[in-house]
Amino acid sequence: MTNIAIIGSGYMGGGIAQIFALAGHDVVLADVSGEVARANAERVHREAAEFEEQGLFRAGAAAIIAERITAADSIEEAAAGADYIEEAVPERIDIKHDTLRRVSEANATAVIGSNTSTISIAKLAEPVVNSERFLGVHFSNPAPFIPGVEIIPHASTDETAVEVAGALVSGAGKTVARVADSVGFVLNRLQYALFDEATKLVEEGVASAEDVDNIARSTFGFRLPFFGPFAIADMAGLDVYAFCYESLHGGYPDRFQTPEMLAKLVEAGTLGTKTGGGFRDIDPARIDELVAYRNRVYAKMAEVLDEVGPSPFDEGPTEEQHT
């Protein structure tokens, strides 16, 4: 069991606190004041009871969270007794710098993670005392239910800090990916690249926002819970991808260029799963197994969508809105 402090008790920090509490750790929330931290701790407890009632948390989870998550009167109080500290304050560098300075002065040895979405970890490390113990540990909202977490060391991060943070996060049931310190990291560089092209499609009159959303979630987005972009490309055929890039470049020369990595693989005759490898290698003897897995999980995904039904975005206007 590790004592964990979460600095920033809003919805993101509260969700991270729930994750660690359910993994068996004692968690202390802190915020701009003890009053705010206590109010948010009470909200976190109420949410846990609701999640358990809805079947989203296991039986007994709310009691565990009520016992393990407490509130501190100050940031310094929470940080002082912690083995691990997660900063989850608003995405403003001045607020983060002030918070990280305070927690690192209050505790000279704890590993400190930042939940920043886009800010350079090296930049955030500037006010941190003993900054070799500092790194990015980026959860996604809603934290209890999104499995992936980015682990982002900066150039001077000690490898022990990376191991501690990774073990805590993976021990809480999350999927850990280590990435380099680059503004936006992986998640948001991908997410915002997609959003940028989506806005262009609407601005150009190609499709409405509703239709862009429908296409994204029901075509390539349908695959993404099971396969990332490189595995998807390998299964489609890298030669097919190269042909598509030629077409896109012809229509949008300033926006689409064939990636150098892709061009080199195609030139070498490495075309994806049909040649036994591409961006991701696979034993040719397992290709039939891969295809069977792909078909099975896509069919299961369709069943899940039928079971849960459309989101409120897609249910159409209510009777009151009609009138």
C-alpha positions in Angstrom: 0.0 0.0 0.0 1.2 3.5 -0.9 0.1 6.8 0.4 -0.9 9.0 -2.5 -1.8 12.7 -2.7 -3.9 14.1 -5.5 -3.4 17.8 -5.8 -6.5 19.2 -7.6 -9.7 17.6 -6.5 -12.0 18.3 -9.5 -13.5 15.7 -11.7 -10.1 14.6 -13.1 -8.4 14.5 -9.8 -11.4 12.8 -8.1 -11.5 10.1 -10.7 -7.8 9.4 -10.3 -8.3 9.2 -6.6 -11.0 6.6 -7.1 -8.7 4.5 -9.3 -5.9 4.4 -6.7 -8.3 3.8 -3.7 -9.8 0.8 -5.4 -6.2 -0.5 -6.0 -5.7 -0.5 -2.3 -4.0 2.8 -1.6 -4.8 5.5 0.9 -5.5 8.8 -1.0 -5.6 12.4 0.2 -7.2 15.1 -1.9 -6.0 18.7 -1.7 -7.1 21.9 -3.4 -7.1 25.6 -3.1 -8.6 25.2 0.4 -9.5 22.5 2.8 -13.2 23.4 2.3 -13.0 22.8 -1.4 -11.1 19.6 -1.0 -13.6 18.3 1.6 -16.6 19.2 -0.7 -15.0 17.4 -3.6 -14.1 14.4 -1.5 -17.8 14.1 -0.5 -18.7 14.3 -4.2 -16.2 11.6 -5.0 -17.8 9.4 -2.4 -21.3 10.1 -3.7 -20.3 9.3 -7.3 -18.7 6.0 -6.2 -22.0 5.0 -4.6 -23.8 5.9 -7.8 -21.3 4.0 -10.0 -21.6 0.9 -7.8 -25.4 1.1 -8.0 -25.2 1.4 -11.8 -22.9 -1.6 -11.9 -19.9 0.5 -13.1 -17.9 -0.3 -9.9 -17.7 -3.7 -8.3 -19.7 -4.5 -5.2 -18.2 -2.9 -2.1 -16.3 -0.2 -4.1 -18.1 2.7 -2.6 -17.2 1.6 1.0 -13.6 1.2 0.0 -13.5 4.7 -1.5 -15.2 6.2 1.5 -12.6 4.7 3.8 -9.5 5.4 1.7 -10.1 8.8 0.2 -9.8 11.8 2.6 -9.3 15.5 2.3 -6.4 17.7 3.6 -6.6 21.2 4.8 -3.7 22.3 2.5 -1.6 21.2 -0.4 1.4 21.0 1.8 -0.4 18.8 4.3 -1.4 16.4 1.6 2.0 16.3 0.0 4.1 15.9 3.2 2.9 12.4 4.0 2.8 11.0 0.4 4.9 8.4 -1.3 3.5 9.5 -4.7 1.9 12.8 -5.6 -0.3 13.4 -8.7 -0.8 17.0 -9.8 -4.2 17.5 -11.5 -4.8 21.2 -11.3 -6.1 23.3 -14.3 -4.1 23.3 -17.5 -2.4 26.6 -17.0 1.4 26.7 -16.6 1.4 29.4 -13.9 -1.0 27.4 -11.7 0.9 24.2 -12.3 4.3 25.8 -11.6 3.1 27.2 -8.3 1.5 23.9 -7.3 4.5 21.8 -8.2 6.9 24.2 -6.4 4.8 23.9 -3.3 4.4 20.1 -3.3 8.1 19.5 -4.0 9.2 21.9 -1.2 6.8 20.1 1.2 8.1 16.7 0.2 11.6 16.2 -1.0 11.5 12.5 -1.9 8.1 11.5 -3.3 7.7 10.7 -7.0 5.6 13.5 -8.5 3.5 13.0 -11.6 1.6 15.7 -13.6 -1.7 15.0 -15.3 -1.0 17.7 -18.0 -2.6 17.1 -21.3 -0.2 19.0 -23.6 2.5 21.0 -21.7 6.1 20.0 -22.0 7.2 18.0 -18.9 10.6 19.6 -19.0 8.9 23.0 -18.9 6.8 21.9 -16.0 9.8 20.6 -14.2 11.5 24.0 -13.9 10.2 24.9 -10.3 10.3 21.3 -9.0 12.8 20.6 -6.2 14.7 17.5 -7.1 13.2 17.4 -10.5 14.7 14.0 -11.4 11.7 12.4 -9.5 9.2 14.3 -11.7 7.4 13.1 -14.9 4.1 13.2 -16.7 1.4 10.7 -15.8 -1.5 11.5 -18.0 -4.9 10.0 -17.4 -7.9 10.5 -19.6 -11.4 11.7 -18.6 -13.4 9.9 -17.2 -10.4 8.5 -15.4 -12.1 5.5 -13.8 -13.3 4.1 -17.1 -10.6 5.1 -19.7 -7.9 2.4 -19.5 -4.9 4.2 -21.2 -2.3 6.3 -19.3 0.7 8.1 -20.8 3.9 7.9 -18.8 6.2 10.8 -19.9 9.7 11.3 -18.5 11.7 14.4 -19.2 15.3 14.3 -20.1 16.5 14.3 -16.4 13.8 12.0 -15.0 15.4 9.2 -13.0 14.4 5.7 -14.2 13.3 4.7 -10.7 10.6 7.4 -10.9 9.4 6.0 -14.2 9.3 2.5 -12.7 7.4 3.6 -9.6 4.8 5.6 -11.5 4.4 2.8 -14.1 4.0 0.1 -11.4 1.4 2.2 -9.5 -0.7 2.9 -12.6 -0.5 -0.7 -14.1 -1.2 -2.1 -10.6 -4.4 -0.1 -10.7 -5.5 -1.9 -13.8 -4.5 0.7 -16.4 -2.8 0.3 -19.7 0.6 2.1 -19.6 2.4 3.6 -22.6 5.7 5.3 -22.2 6.2 8.2 -24.6 8.8 10.9 -25.1 8.4 14.5 -23.8 6.9 16.3 -26.8 4.2 18.9 -26.6 0.8 17.1 -26.8 2.5 13.8 -26.3 0.8 11.0 -28.3 -2.9 11.1 -27.3 -3.5 14.7 -28.0 -1.4 15.0 -31.1 -3.5 12.2 -32.6 -6.8 13.5 -31.2 -6.3 17.1 -32.3 -5.0 16.1 -35.7 -8.3 14.3 -36.2 -10.3 17.2 -34.9 -8.5 19.6 -37.2 -9.4 17.6 -40.3 -12.9 17.1 -39.0 -13.4 20.9 -38.8 -12.1 21.3 -42.3 -14.6 18.8 -43.6 -17.4 20.8 -42.1 -16.0 24.2 -43.1 -15.6 23.0 -46.7 -19.2 21.7 -46.8 -18.2 18.1 -47.3 -20.4 16.9 -44.4 -22.2 18.1 -41.4 -20.8 17.8 -37.9 -23.3 15.1 -37.2 -22.4 13.1 -40.3 -18.7 13.5 -39.6 -19.2 12.1 -36.1 -21.3 9.2 -37.5 -18.7 8.2 -40.0 -15.9 8.5 -37.5 -17.5 6.3 -34.9 -19.0 3.7 -37.2 -16.1 3.1 -39.6 -12.5 3.6 -38.6 -13.4 4.5 -35.0 -15.2 1.2 -34.7 -11.8 -0.5 -35.1 -9.9 1.6 -32.6 -10.8 -0.2 -29.3 -9.0 -3.3 -30.7 -6.3 -2.1 -33.1 -4.2 1.1 -33.4 -3.5 3.0 -36.6 -0.4 0.9 -37.5 -2.1 -2.5 -37.0 -5.1 -1.2 -39.0 -2.8 -0.1 -41.8 -1.0 -3.4 -41.8 -4.3 -5.3 -42.2 -5.5 -3.1 -44.9 -2.2 -3.4 -46.9 0.5 -0.8 -47.0 0.4 -0.7 -50.7 -3.3 0.3 -50.5 -2.4 3.0 -48.0 0.3 4.3 -50.4 -2.2 4.5 -53.3 -4.7 6.3 -51.1 -2.0 8.8 -50.1 -1.3 9.5 -53.8 -5.0 10.3 -54.3 -5.2 12.5 -51.2 -2.0 14.3 -52.2 -3.5 15.1 -55.6 -6.6 16.6 -54.0 -4.9 18.3 -51.0 -1.2 18.7 -51.7 -0.6 20.9 -48.7 -2.3 18.6 -46.3 -1.4 15.0 -47.3 2.0 13.7 -48.1 2.9 10.0 -48.2 4.8 9.3 -44.9 8.4 8.4 -45.4 8.1 5.4 -43.2 5.2 4.1 -45.3 7.0 4.7 -48.6 10.2 2.9 -47.5 8.2 -0.2 -46.4 6.3 -0.3 -49.7 9.5 0.1 -51.7 11.0 -2.8 -49.8 7.9 -5.0 -50.5 6.9 -5.0 -46.9 3.2 -4.6 -47.3 1.6 -5.6 -44.0 0.1 -8.8 -42.7 -0.2 -10.2 -46.2 3.6 -10.3 -46.4 4.1 -11.3 -42.7 4.9 -7.8 -41.4 4.8 -4.1 -41.9 4.8 -1.6 -39.1 3.9 -4.5 -36.8 5.3 -7.9 -37.4 3.1 -11.0 -37.2 3.9 -14.7 -37.7 2.3 -15.6 -41.0 0.9 -18.8 -39.3 -1.2 -16.6 -37.1 -2.9 -14.5 -39.8 -6.0 -16.6 -39.9 -6.2 -16.3 -36.1 -5.9 -12.5 -36.5 -8.7 -12.3 -39.0 -10.9 -14.5 -36.9 -10.2 -12.3 -33.9 -10.9 -9.1 -35.9 -14.2 -10.4 -37.1 -15.3 -11.7 -33.7 -14.5 -8.4 -31.8 -16.2 -6.3 -34.5 -19.3 -8.4 -34.2 -19.2 -8.1 -30.4 -18.8 -4.4 -30.7 -22.0 -4.2 -32.8 -23.8 -6.2 -30.2 -22.6 -3.9 -27.4 -23.8 -0.8 -29.4 -27.2 -2.5 -29.9 -27.4 -3.3 -26.2 -26.6 0.2 -24.9 -28.4 2.1 -27.7 -27.6 5.5 -29.2 -26.1 8.3 -27.1 -28.2 11.4 -26.2 -26.5 13.2 -29.1 -28.0 10.7 -31.6 -31.5 10.1 -30.2 -32.9 13.2 -31.8 -34.9 16.1 -30.2 -37.2 15.4 -27.3 -40.9 16.0 -27.5 -40.5 19.3 -25.6 -38.0 20.5 -28.2 -40.4 19.6 -31.0 -43.0 21.8 -29.3 
